[in-house]
Amino acid sequence: MKKPIKNNLQEIRSTTNMTQEELANQVDVSIQTIQSIEKGKYKPSDSLAVNIARSLNKDVTDIFS
């Protein structure tokens, strides 16, 4: 069984009052992709992780460990 990927995306996104839909639109992915990342079921590519971090004005290491 795969180990979930740890991240703080949901917490950080919530503190910025950004919806999953808004984030998905900003980084050009589906809402389902954002949901899967938040649940730890999907590991984003390096470029997607960087785009997510930029959209939230955070470092990649603040969100993904």
C-alpha positions in Angstrom: 0.0 0.0 0.0 1.3 3.4 -0.9 2.2 5.8 1.8 0.2 9.1 1.6 2.2 12.1 0.5 2.3 14.7 3.3 1.5 18.2 2.5 -0.1 21.3 4.1 -1.9 22.5 1.0 -5.4 22.4 2.4 -4.4 24.3 5.6 -2.4 26.9 3.7 -5.0 27.4 1.0 -7.7 27.9 3.6 -5.7 30.5 5.4 -5.4 32.5 2.2 -9.2 32.2 1.7 -8.6 30.6 -1.7 -11.0 28.0 -2.9 -9.9 24.7 -4.5 -11.5 26.0 -7.8 -9.6 29.3 -7.7 -6.3 27.5 -7.1 -7.0 24.9 -9.8 -7.7 27.7 -12.3 -4.6 29.6 -11.3 -2.3 26.6 -11.8 -4.3 25.2 -14.8 -5.4 21.8 -13.4 -8.8 20.3 -12.4 -10.4 20.7 -9.0 -10.1 16.9 -8.7 -6.3 17.2 -9.0 -6.2 19.8 -6.1 -8.5 17.5 -4.1 -6.2 14.5 -4.7 -3.1 16.5 -3.7 -4.8 17.7 -0.5 -5.8 14.2 0.4 -2.3 12.9 -0.2 -3.4 10.6 -3.0 -1.5 12.4 -5.7 2.0 13.7 -5.8 2.3 16.8 -8.0 5.1 17.2 -10.5 7.9 19.5 -9.5 6.6 22.2 -11.8 3.1 21.9 -10.5 4.3 22.1 -6.9 6.2 25.3 -7.7 3.2 26.8 -9.5 1.0 26.0 -6.5 3.5 27.5 -4.1 3.8 30.7 -6.2 0.0 31.0 -6.3 -0.1 30.9 -2.5 3.0 33.1 -2.1 4.8 30.3 -0.2 7.9 28.3 -0.6 7.5 24.8 -2.0 8.9 23.4 1.3 6.2 25.2 3.3 3.6 23.1 1.5 5.2 19.8 0.6 7.6 17.8 2.7 
